[in-house]
């Protein structure tokens, strides 16, 4: 069926990552309040990168590299699962679980693609390059938007307060000072509307 081994490996990888559609997040969709899945989250992040890239602190970021990062960074959750960002206990061992998952999932690909995607995943995690910092910024902005427009659904469900949200999201400023200012306004609006505990 396959023309060559390389194509076989690539198709196997594409089949494997279909499982991302089954990983449910704590955020919900704004209309019907069903849980967002990781594939939907990744698509939405890619759209945020394209639409909001002009607000990156570094206006010369490599857009394709940034898009690749946001599309692949959650693939590790196929094995490691989604850890709710405010779950302190759930975050124990998260780095090791995700690193192991990255090696397994990306190793399905031909060797140079394996290395490229592993490097991109590690770059995103390190948040040191302008691309990774902007990718991480939009990765924080997206759930803030969903929480605001779902009347604080996940925040209320888990008793999250304003100081936790600020602590979790303050590094948005590393990728975009404009988006951090926007995020702070959004957080204050959520408190004002009663979606977020003011502590």
Secondary structure as GFF3:
##gff-version 3
##sequence-region A 1 199
A	DSSP	alpha_helix	5	16	.	.	.	ID=ss1
A	DSSP	three_ten_helix	17	22	.	.	.	ID=ss2
A	DSSP	beta_strand	24	28	.	.	.	ID=ss3
A	DSSP	beta_strand	35	37	.	.	.	ID=ss4
A	DSSP	alpha_helix	38	52	.	.	.	ID=ss5
A	DSSP	three_ten_helix	53	55	.	.	.	ID=ss6
A	DSSP	alpha_helix	63	72	.	.	.	ID=ss7
A	DSSP	alpha_helix	77	80	.	.	.	ID=ss8
A	DSSP	alpha_helix	94	106	.	.	.	ID=ss9
A	DSSP	alpha_helix	111	126	.	.	.	ID=ss10
A	DSSP	alpha_helix	130	149	.	.	.	ID=ss11
A	DSSP	alpha_helix	153	158	.	.	.	ID=ss12
A	DSSP	alpha_helix	162	169	.	.	.	ID=ss13
A	DSSP	alpha_helix	172	175	.	.	.	ID=ss14
A	DSSP	alpha_helix	177	192	.	.	.	ID=ss15
###
